[in-house]
Amino acid sequence: MRRHSAVGRVPACRQAGRRIETTAGGVRTRYDALLADGLALQARWSQPEDVGKVVAAIARGDLPYSTGAIIPVDGGMGVPRL
């Protein structure tokens, strides 16, 4: 069996731990507005399932031609836009 390692970026607007709601300065409210205004191509908070689906696909061997590839799971935040 092959061994895979997943190293990647965690988007700044991740809701998974729910800790962002308690951050001082209204970070949650600010990022809600930024997401609604197009910060990411998908205007929603990331969920643990978003990353889990990619990890599961790699573990199952569904991406055999993606050896050494970086697979961003960032809702489109890394896509350059004008």
Stockholm file with secondary structure:
# STOCKHOLM 1.0

chainA/1-82         MRRHSAVGRVPACRQAGRRIETTAGGVRTRYDALLADGLALQARWSQPEDVGKVVAAIARGDLPYSTGAIIPVDGGMGVPRL
#=GR chainA/1-82 SS CCCCCCCCCCCSCBCTTSGGGGCTTTHHHHHHHHHHTTSSSSCSCBCHHHHHHHHHHHHHTCCTTCTTCCCCCSTTTTSCCC
#=GC SS_cons        CCCCCCCCCCCSCBCTTSGGGGCTTTHHHHHHHHHHTTSSSSCSCBCHHHHHHHHHHHHHTCCTTCTTCCCCCSTTTTSCCC
//
